[in-house]
Amino acid sequence: MPKATNTDDPDDGIQIDMISGERMDELATMEKIRMILDGVHDGNIVILEEGLTPDEESKLIETTMAEINPDGFNGIEIETYPKSETRDSSLLGRIMGTDESTAKLTVIGPANRIETLHKDETLISALVSRN
Amino acid sequence: MGLFTELKDSISRVTDRLFSEQEPKRIGIYGPPNAGKTTLANRIARDWTGDAIGTESHIPHETRRARRKENVEIERNGKSVTIDIVDTPGVTTKVDYEEFTDEMEKDDAIRRSREATEGVAEAMHWLREDVDGVIYVLDSAEDPITQVNTMLIGIIESRDLPVLIFANKTDLEDSSVKRIEDAFPQHETIPLSAKEGDNMDEVYESIAEYFG
């Protein structure tokens, strides 16, 4: 499975993985979630060019919950811009599951390192601590 | 999954929903932690069956397992519906055991946070597999535009599940039902105070009308 590489020394700084839509398209749902959570476990900020489908978001939450532990990983912060356009999709598209808009920039990071994650209509702003 | 299989499953889900009128509908009560889901579930259960579902608390994640009250028959204005109420843990993307250490010992806090994470995972799984409709409960004194709320409503919409939004805690001074209506204008919003029992007639009318 493709995986973003990490810096050797985490004290060097904060790594940001910007993952293209093209790369995500090559992956199955659980491969996408694994890549995101592996990055977040390493303390990285993961930016997805084209976001996740609602079903993938649901599985991301479920998988995140399974991996939370008191020794350091207490979950994720996630923010998306713009918000999902699924409600505008056609009935046939929803029945077929083929019309879920994923054209949305998504920022995901470790909850214990993101001090604030704020979104307004045109900006997602993250304040990230080093530890 | 192949396109044909996916289509067949989708049609099967829709027809199941249309032709299972005699079966109780499984209505999941979802929302963020501390929105008053259990208080609402208990009020509905007490009003129609005489029994409560679970413990209410101001501590986040008091509901750590989905709990069900079966065969709750609600009647209003000649319409009736029999539902199984599923009270779920508050959905969140993070759980930190240190949030609970003011209220309890570390070991208990760790156990509580572990149970909370299992409960949220279970609630997400049920949402994908096992509920026929959703009552989404929000605290009307809080900002409804959060990533979790937006994401959850998006997930519910993508599954084509009927959803009613309940703007709870209207007894609080900072309550603003309009803020919730403006945030999710595509869905019907019903104001209520589950704690005080305010506007429950409209709540039951909406449930009987919408899920019946």
Interface residues (C-beta under 8 A of the other chain):
Chain A: T53 P54 D55 E57 S58 K59 I61 E62 T63 T64 M65 A66 I68 P70 N74 G75 I76 E77 I78 E79 T80 K83 S84 T86 R87 R94 I95 M96 G97 E100 A111 N112 L117 K119
Chain B: L3 E6 L7 S10 I11 V14 V91 T92 T93 K94 V95 D96 Y97 I110 S113 R114 T117 E118 V120 A121 M124 H125 L127 R128 Q147 T150 M151 G154 I155 E157 S158 R159 D160 Q186
